[in-house]
């Protein structure tokens, strides 16, 4: 009987827990054609992601995915300097594009020294919103074109981005199924606890 009760509670707990989709792609692009991204299948410079501070998620450009969390997600980013021979930004503005494992895509612009706002996307009952983005060049040699070690241009780009994930209160069909299963198991456990009464006559 106890096992039915525990299984029912576990099913309800699973139905109420929210699964955050992994981040599968991040790219910074400039209108002149400059690109830094996490795509290992091209020749563009790597976009290196750091989360938490000090932990480089992709020390090379062989990035696959990065787990995320419900609520606020904050990343530091870096990329090799381009063009060479200067410490000035390559473009007056940059676009950040993030893609998640469930297909959600969000983006936002950084113009001059200002984040001008980000988009939102909802897939199922999860809403993603870009809340911050910055990308600037400075005279510091932190990374190279395809590896998170110093090298390449002496003036690299560093920045950050942030996004939130929020779960709506309306469960998906699969969540409803788990909840019904959980309540059914709790009901079965309660029925099996009925006490048999024995009547005896004097």
ROSEMI-421368 format. One line per 8 residues: number of its first residue (from 1); their letters; for each residue x, y, z of C-alpha. Coordinates in Angstrom, 2 decimals. Layout:
<sites>
NUM) a) X Y Z; ...
</sites>
This chain:
<sites>
1) xxxxxxxx) 0.00 0.00 0.00; 2.80 2.39 0.89; 4.45 1.81 -2.50; 1.26 2.93 -4.31; 1.11 6.08 -2.23; 4.77 6.92 -2.87; 4.43 6.21 -6.60; 1.40 8.49 -6.79
9) xxxxxxxx) 3.16 11.32 -5.02; 6.19 10.87 -7.32; 3.99 11.06 -10.43; 2.39 14.31 -9.24; 5.82 15.75 -8.39; 7.08 14.89 -11.87; 4.07 16.55 -13.43; 4.67 19.79 -11.54
17) xxxxxxxx) 8.43 20.00 -12.16; 9.48 22.15 -15.10; 12.12 20.99 -17.52; 14.33 23.76 -18.85; 15.42 23.32 -22.46; 19.15 23.36 -23.17; 20.76 26.21 -25.07; 21.97 24.68 -28.35
25) xxxxxxxx) 23.21 27.70 -30.31; 24.41 31.25 -29.66; 25.65 33.74 -32.25; 26.78 37.36 -32.31; 26.64 38.97 -35.76; 27.44 42.43 -37.08; 25.89 44.09 -40.14; 29.26 44.08 -41.92
33) xxxxxxxx) 29.23 40.26 -41.90; 31.29 39.61 -38.76; 30.20 36.46 -36.94; 31.08 34.73 -33.66; 29.07 31.60 -32.88; 28.99 28.25 -31.11; 28.56 26.33 -34.38; 31.51 23.97 -34.78
41) xxxxxxxx) 30.61 23.18 -38.41; 31.78 26.48 -39.89; 34.92 28.61 -40.06; 33.59 31.62 -38.14; 35.23 32.64 -34.89; 34.03 30.81 -31.79; 31.73 32.49 -29.30; 32.88 31.30 -25.88
49) xxxxxxxx) 30.25 30.99 -23.14; 31.05 31.31 -19.43; 28.63 30.19 -16.71; 29.10 30.46 -13.78; 31.93 32.98 -13.68; 35.25 31.24 -14.32; 33.71 28.16 -15.97; 34.15 28.20 -19.76
57) xxxxxxxx) 31.40 25.97 -21.15; 33.07 25.53 -24.55; 36.86 25.89 -24.30; 37.02 25.01 -28.01; 34.50 25.60 -30.78; 33.12 22.04 -30.39; 29.96 23.19 -28.64; 26.92 20.91 -28.45
65) xxxxxxxx) 24.59 22.30 -25.79; 24.47 23.90 -22.35; 21.84 23.19 -19.67; 19.73 26.13 -18.52; 17.48 26.77 -15.54; 14.01 28.11 -14.89; 14.26 31.78 -13.90; 17.23 34.00 -14.70
73) xxxxxxxx) 20.21 32.73 -16.73; 23.34 34.91 -16.97; 26.36 34.25 -19.20; 29.67 36.00 -19.86; 30.90 35.74 -23.46; 34.16 36.29 -25.34; 35.52 36.16 -28.88; 38.74 36.84 -30.74
81) xxxxxxxx) 39.35 40.37 -32.03; 38.46 41.35 -35.60; 39.56 43.16 -37.69; 43.25 43.12 -36.88; 45.42 46.12 -36.10; 42.84 48.03 -34.05; 40.98 47.86 -30.76; 37.82 49.41 -32.21
89) xxxxxxxx) 34.60 47.43 -32.63; 34.07 45.95 -36.08; 30.47 47.24 -36.30; 28.30 49.96 -34.76; 25.78 47.33 -33.62; 25.53 43.60 -32.94; 22.70 41.07 -32.94; 22.63 38.16 -30.49
97) xxxxxxxx) 20.57 35.10 -31.45; 19.90 32.20 -29.05; 18.31 28.88 -30.03; 17.04 26.29 -27.55; 16.55 22.53 -27.80; 12.76 22.85 -27.96; 13.02 25.14 -31.00; 12.56 28.50 -29.25
105) xxxxxxxx) 14.61 31.37 -30.73; 15.15 34.76 -29.10; 17.34 37.71 -30.09; 18.32 41.26 -29.18; 20.51 44.14 -30.33; 23.40 46.01 -28.80; 23.84 49.43 -30.41; 26.77 51.64 -29.44
113) xxxxxxxx) 26.89 50.92 -25.72; 23.20 50.17 -25.18; 21.10 47.02 -25.11; 18.05 48.08 -27.11; 15.76 45.24 -26.02; 15.19 41.56 -26.66; 12.47 39.33 -28.03; 10.44 36.60 -26.35
121) xxxxxxxx) 9.38 33.16 -27.59; 6.96 30.62 -26.13; 7.14 26.89 -26.82; 4.62 24.71 -24.99; 4.27 26.29 -21.57; 7.80 27.78 -21.46; 8.49 31.42 -22.32; 12.03 32.66 -23.04
129) xxxxxxxx) 12.87 36.37 -22.88; 16.22 38.02 -23.64; 16.85 40.57 -20.87; 20.39 41.77 -21.55; 23.24 41.75 -24.08; 26.55 43.57 -24.46; 29.57 43.06 -26.77; 32.63 45.34 -26.84
137) xxxxxxxx) 36.28 45.17 -27.78; 39.14 45.99 -25.43; 42.97 45.71 -25.45; 43.06 42.30 -23.74; 44.17 38.98 -25.24; 41.91 36.39 -23.58; 40.99 33.97 -26.37; 41.96 33.02 -29.91
145) xxxxxxxx) 39.78 32.31 -32.92; 38.83 28.71 -32.03; 40.21 28.13 -28.53; 39.73 29.82 -25.16; 43.44 30.54 -24.71; 45.32 33.73 -25.50; 46.49 34.14 -29.07; 45.31 35.65 -32.31
153) xxxxxxxx) 44.48 39.34 -32.07; 45.63 41.22 -28.95; 42.30 43.08 -28.66; 39.43 40.68 -27.97; 35.69 41.07 -27.49; 34.00 40.42 -24.17; 30.41 40.84 -23.09; 27.41 39.22 -21.52
161) xxxxxxxx) 23.85 38.13 -22.13; 20.95 37.19 -19.91; 17.57 35.61 -20.45; 14.72 34.31 -18.35; 12.67 31.13 -18.64; 9.18 31.18 -17.19; 6.68 28.32 -16.94; 3.00 29.11 -17.44
169) xxxxxxxx) 0.39 27.81 -14.99; -1.47 25.83 -17.67; -0.18 22.24 -17.75; 0.53 20.50 -21.03; -1.46 17.32 -21.94; 1.41 15.09 -20.81; 1.44 16.90 -17.47; -2.30 16.34 -17.05
177) xxxxxxxx) -1.75 12.64 -17.73; 0.89 12.38 -15.02; -1.33 14.22 -12.55; -4.31 11.93 -13.24; -2.06 8.88 -12.85; -0.70 10.21 -9.57; -4.15 10.92 -8.09; -5.33 7.51 -9.28
185) xxxxxxxx) -2.47 5.78 -7.48; -3.18 7.73 -4.30; -6.85 6.72 -4.58; -5.85 3.07 -5.04; -3.64 3.28 -1.97; -6.49 4.77 0.07; -8.90 2.03 -1.02; -6.45 -0.69 -0.04
193) xxxxxxxx) -6.32 0.72 3.50; -9.94 -0.16 4.26; -10.10 -1.99 7.56; -12.00 -5.27 7.57; -14.54 -5.40 10.36; -15.35 -8.76 11.97; -18.72 -9.17 13.63; -19.04 -11.80 16.34
201) xx) -22.15 -12.87 18.23; -22.18 -13.72 21.91
</sites>
